[in-house]
C-alpha cells in the first residue's frame, strides 16, 4: 500500500462518516454552499500554515506514506485532502448527533 497510506486513512474516515448522510438524513452534502463556507476558510488557513512550516523546515512528510504529488511549496496533495476530509467528517458527525438528539443549532425554521 505504501504510497497510498495517507489516502487510505482518509478513505477510512470518509467510510466511517459518509453513511450518516443518507441513514440519518443530516443533509450536510445537500447544503454544499454552507459546507464550503465552513471548510474552505479553515482549509486555506491550514494550507498556509503547513506551507510556512515546510518552508521553515519544521514540518515534513514521509515520502513512503504519500502519493508523491506535491503542490507548489512542497505541500503534498494528500495533506490538502486531509484539510477537506477531516472537517467534512467532523461536520457529518456533529450533524448526526444533532439529528439523533434533536438539538437545534439556531438556524432551523
C-alpha positions in Angstrom: 0.0 0.0 0.0 2.9 2.3 0.8 2.3 5.5 -1.2 -1.4 5.3 -0.6 -1.4 5.0 3.2 -2.4 8.7 3.8 -5.2 8.4 1.2 -6.3 5.1 2.7 -6.6 6.6 6.2 -8.7 9.5 4.7 -10.9 6.9 2.8 -11.4 5.2 6.1 -12.5 8.4 7.7 -15.0 9.0 4.9 -16.3 5.5 5.1 -16.9 5.9 8.8 -18.8 9.2 8.3 -20.5 9.3 4.9 -23.1 6.7 5.8 -24.5 9.3 8.3 -25.8 11.4 5.4 -28.3 9.0 3.9 -29.2 7.0 7.1 -29.7 9.9 9.5 -30.6 12.4 6.7 -28.3 15.1 8.1 -28.3 17.0 4.8 -24.7 18.1 5.1 -23.9 17.4 1.4 -27.2 18.8 0.2 -26.2 22.1 1.8 -23.0 22.3 -0.1 -22.6 26.1 0.0 -22.9 26.1 3.8 -20.4 23.2 3.9 -18.0 25.1 1.6 -18.2 28.2 3.7 -17.5 26.1 6.8 -14.5 24.2 5.5 -12.8 26.5 2.9 -11.6 29.2 5.3 -10.1 26.7 7.7 -8.5 24.6 5.0 -7.0 27.7 3.5 -5.5 28.8 6.8 -4.0 25.4 7.5 -2.6 25.1 4.0 -0.8 28.4 4.6 0.3 27.2 8.0 1.7 24.0 6.5 3.5 25.9 3.7 5.1 28.2 6.3 6.2 25.2 8.4 7.5 23.3 5.4 9.5 26.4 4.2 10.9 26.9 7.7 12.0 23.2 7.8 9.7 22.5 10.8 7.4 20.1 9.0 8.0 17.2 6.6 6.0 14.3 5.1 7.2 10.8 4.9 7.6 10.2 1.1 6.8 6.5 1.7 3.3 7.3 3.0 2.1 9.9 0.5 1.3 9.8 -3.2 4.2 12.0 -4.1 2.0 14.6 -5.8 3.4 17.9 -4.5 1.9 21.3 -4.9 3.9 24.5 -5.0 5.8 25.0 -1.8 6.2 21.2 -1.4 2.8 20.6 0.1 1.5 17.1 -0.7 -1.9 16.9 -2.3 -2.7 14.3 0.3 -2.4 17.0 3.0 -4.9 19.2 1.2 -7.3 16.3 1.1 -6.8 15.9 4.8 -7.9 19.5 5.4 -11.1 18.8 3.4 -11.9 15.3 4.6 -11.4 15.6 8.3 -13.6 18.7 8.7 -16.2 17.1 6.5 -16.3 14.0 8.7 -16.4 16.2 11.8 -19.4 18.2 10.4 -21.2 14.9 9.5 -20.6 13.6 13.0 -21.8 16.8 14.6 -24.9 16.9 12.5 -25.6 13.3 13.1 -25.5 13.9 16.9 -27.8 16.9 16.5 -30.2 14.8 14.4 -30.4 11.9 16.9 -30.6 14.2 20.0 -32.8 16.7 18.2 -30.6 19.6 19.3 -31.3 22.8 17.4 -28.4 24.8 16.0 -30.3 28.1 15.9 -30.7 28.2 12.1 -33.6 25.9 11.6 -37.1 27.2 11.0 
